[in-house]
Amino acid sequence: MRNYMERAAGTVELNESQCHALEWAFENNPDVVAQLGDFADEKKIKLWESELKMTTRLVVAPDEAMKIVYYQIAEAEMKRLANENNILYCGHSSQEHLAALKAVESMFPQSVN
């Protein structure tokens, strides 16, 4: 008998710093979030955002819409933070957030059409 659960194919795990940085990315990029509402169901986007606020670890098998939303939000925040090198009001450095967001981007690759 196994003492662990097998994960579905494509499952990703976001750690505490990645969840936090992505949560901040949603908060700091409302225009991008609004634009993504044209692509994905707004209720789902709000759920995905709220999940980040309530957890320090997220394990999920994302669908294509979630991959695109998380990737686009992470990318927008990385662009916003690109020229900053300071401490954010959450207490982390902008460089810590950038590193976490780069990891998030790598977990949610975008397919090339």
N, C-alpha and C positions, 0 to 999 in steps of 0.2 A: 504494500500500500504506500502511495506517495504522500509525503507530508507537505506538499506545496501544490499550488494551482498552476496548471499550464496556462500560458497566455495565448490569446488568439494571434494569428499571424498579423504582423503590422502594428502590434501594440507598442506604444512608446511610454516612457516614464519621465515626467518632469519632476525635478527635485525642488527643494524649497527656494533656492535662489532663482531658478528658472520660472517657477510659478509667480514669484514676487515681481521679477522684472517684466514678465508678460502682463501681469495685472496692471503695473504702472504704465505699460505701453498702451493698454486700452484707455486708461484715464487720461493720458497725455496726447492722444491722437483721436479726438472725437470726430473730426472730419473724415478720417480714414474709416472709422467704424461705421459712420453714416453711409459712406460710399459702398462699403461691403454689404450693407443692408439691401442694396440693389441686386447683389449676387446671391447672397445666402439669406435664409429665413431670419428675420430680426429677432424672433423669439429664441432661436437657437444661439445666435450671437450673444444675446443677453445671458442665456444660461451658461455658455462657455466662459463668459467674463465673470459671472458670479461664482462659478466653481473655483476660479483662481483665488477669489477673496476668502473662500472658506476652507482652503486646504494648504498644506505645506508639501504635499506630494500628490501628483495626479498621474494615474495610470489609465490610459485610454487607447482604444483601437479607433483612430480617427477616420471619418469618411473624407471624401475629397473636399467637401465644403469646409470642414474644420481645418484641414491641412492648409487650404488657401487662406482662410481668415487668420489663423495663427501666424503663418508665414508673412502675410502682408502687414499685420500689426507689428510683428517683430522688426521687419524691415523698416517700417516708418519710424519706429522709435530709435533704431540704430542710426538712421539718417539724422534724426533730431539731436542725438547725443554725440554725433561724430566729432564735432569740434569742441566738445566740452571735456574738461579734465578737472572736475571738482566733486565735492561731496554733495549728494542730493539730500533733500530734507527728510528722506527715510533713513539716512545715516550711512547708506552705501555710497561708494564712489561711482561716478558715471562709467568708469572702466569696468567695474564689477558687473554693472547692468549690461554693458556691451558684450562682455564675455558670455553671460548667461543667455542673452538674446541670440548670439551666434550659434550657441548650442541648440537653441530652440529651432532656429532656421534649418539646421542640419537634420533635425528630427522630422521636419515637415517639408520634404522636398517637393518642388513643383514639377509636374510632368510637362514635357515639351510636346506641343502639338504639331 
